[in-house]
Amino acid sequence: MTIAAIIACEMIEDETMLAVARAYPRGDSPPIVWIESSLHERPEKLQSALQGVIQALDTGARTGEPVMVPSVRVSEDPSDFGKGDGTPDRREELVQVGPLGDILLGFGYCGGGLKGLVSHERRLVFPRVDDCISLFLDGGCDRGRATRDPHSYYLTKGWFCHQGAMTDGYDAWVERYGPERAAQIQRLMFANYERISLIDTGAYAIDEWLPHSETRAAELELGHEIVPGSVRLLERIFAGEWETDVIVLEPGQPIGIEHLLCFEA
């Protein structure tokens, strides 16, 4: 098994880096290509960005030469609050990826962001989860969905740190409508939720981020709780343990909604 690269969302940087450290304890991990977090707001843009990276990697596989692919630069200080600040073009950097190996996707299906992705030269490997909430709730497949409470709004540290997270819409409403009207709009959007659930993935200091989560819950007039999670499924993907809850597609096979179905082929 040869891994060409890991492609991951910067919003789950902490969880990705913990899983990489556990999967590659000798420090011999493959390069990581980070995708801008705000693309989740528009699944078609996320799909386009991911397909662009995959096509670049396919070119390298065909030519037998390393290629340079675009990535967003993540913070050098993981304790930074708002580390995703700055426009993507100012944070862009290039990552070198070799011509051989599989592509690992550190993403859930993300509202269709993975739909139709295809590599014609390499295998694509990704978790069988609908989004990163299920990824971190020790689930994968139906188990992750079963542990989710539809009345909980789930967060991790990454939601507070990156563009495209839950604070962006509110800030735009304040600028447009003023703070009072913005608060009303936000409460309406969260009307079907009863609590904020901060996921303890083990990848960040939960006590440092608990006040931010509790403050947001108070602002929305919601309850608050901490729920257990893990990066185990990501770790298994990175380590090549692909027996369950992991999809491996051969070159030329596109990703489809059927890959979320929970049955063994």
Helices and strands as residue ranges (DSSP letters): E 3-9, G 10-12, H 13-23, E 32-35, G 37-41, H 43-63, E 67-72, H 88-91, E 92-97, E 102-106, G 110-112, E 124-127, H 132-136, H 141-147, E 152-155, H 157-161, H 166-177, H 179-189, E 195-200, H 206-219, E 223-228, H 232-239, E 246-249, G 257-260
